Amino acid sequence: MASYTTFLGVVSDTRTPITDGSSNASVKVGSTTITAVTGNIAIYKASSTATAQEFIFDGSKWQFFGDISANNLGGLAYTSTASGSYVKFSSVNVASNTVNSSGSFTPSGAVALTKAG
């Protein structure tokens, strides 16, 4: 399926709704406006109480693809940034079934996004 579809993301601007049969190809995901092409998939959630819905663009209009529970998407589904932490192993006690660890890590590098369209 990956050869025929591209997931655009969760629509962040609900002022232009996606509905079954709607023909507006422009959607906003995060801070980027994208013009959908054939095979693009987007998730649209009209309000905080609505069920999120998945749509696929057929080249001229959006087709309803299925309902999904927005509660199962998690916090990263509606944001373009994230941070986290973990504890790095500094020692392992082999005489025990318990592993204790401590430490810190600061990642470096960059993340790039290339959009085909």
N, C-alpha and C positions, 0 to 999 in steps of 0.2 A: 504494500500500500504506500510505502514511503516514496516510491518512484512516481506516484500519481498525485500525492497530496502534500501540502505543507501546512503545519500548524502555525497560525499567526500569533495566537495568544488569547488572553482575556481582554475583551473590549473594555476600555477604561472610560469612554465617553458615552453615556446612555442617552444623550440628547437626540441622537439619530439611531433609533432602535433597529435591530436586526430581527426580522420576522420571516416566517415561511413565505417565500415569494417576493420579498422586498428586493429592489433592484439597485439600491445605493451601494456601490462597490467600495466606497471609502469607509474605513474603520480606523479608530484611534486605539492603539495598543500602547500603554504607557504614555509616553509623550510623543510618540511617532504616529503620524497618519499614514496608513497603508492603503493602496488600491488593490483590492482582491482580484485574483485571476483564477481561472478554472482550477479546481482542486484545493483551493485554500480553505482551511478550517478555522473557525473562530468560536470562542465561547462568549455568550452574551447573557448578562444577568441584569434585568431591568431595575431591580431595587434590592435593598438589603433583605427583604422578606421573600423575594421571588426565587424560584428554582432556576439555577443556571441551565442554559440550553446551549447545545452545540449545533452549529450550522456549517454547511459546506457550500461553497460558491460554485455554480455550474457554468460560469462564464457570462451569464446575464442576470442571474438572480440567486438569492440565498435559498437553500433547501434545508428544512429542519432535519437534523441528523440524530438528535436524541436529547433526553433530559439527563442532567447530572446533578448530583447534590453539591452545592457550593460549600457545604460544611466539610466535604471530603477533599477539597482542593488544597487546603492548608494556607498558611499565612503568606507564602511566597507567590501564590497565584495572582495576587492583586498589587504587587509591588515590583519595582525594578531594581531595588537594592536590598542587600542583606548583610548581616554580620553574624559571627558566631565565635565560639571558643571551644577548645578541647584541652585535655590534660595529657601531656606527653609522658610516655614511660621513661622513668629514670632508673628504675630498678625492678627486679622481679624476684620474689622469694620463692624458690623452687621447692622448699620444704612444706609448702602450703598450697591449697587449692584456690587461694585468694590472691588476686593480683592488685597491688597498690601502685599508683603512679602519680607523678606530679611534674610540673614544668610549665613552660609557655612557648608559644610559637607565633611569629608574625609572618604571614605569607608575603611574597613579593611577586611582581609580574603584572600582567595586564590581561584583560578579557576583551576579545574583539567580536563583533557581530557583523556578519556579512549577509545582506539581504538579497535574495534573488528575486527578480520581479520583472 
